[in-house]
Amino acid sequence: MKKILILEDDPDIGDMVEMALSAKYVTLVKTTHKGLQEQISSFKPDVLLIDNHLGQTQASDIINKIKAGNNDKTIPFILFSGSNDIKALAQEIGATAYLPKPFSLNQLYQCVEEVLAFKA
């Protein structure tokens, strides 16, 4: 089973995304970026689903730290946000895909499946 690490600081959204994806994937939700490198090393996700803002930290800062790690440079990630300029933000930080909030479950499934198919 493919693994998805969800980085979302809103517990309701994190729970909803986890419930939606857990029937088909192994999922893990983190609400903070603290300890993320260790979590990635142990969980070994196939894709990251990351909110643009985790508290006061931007997704770009988190992605830069991940890419600076030795083993985590090629993990595809999906940026999701309610920001009006999510497409530009996603391109700026090199996201594999983006998902504007609010999104439907079908949009979530399609986006994740496309990224996983691209990785395969």
Secondary structure, DSSP 8 states (H G I E B T S, - for coil): --EEEEE-S-HHHHHHHHHHHTTTSEEEEESSSTTHHHHHHHH--SEEEEESEETTEEHHHHHHHHHHSSS-TT--EEEEES-TTHHHHHHHHT-SEEEESS--HHHHHHHHHHHHHHH-
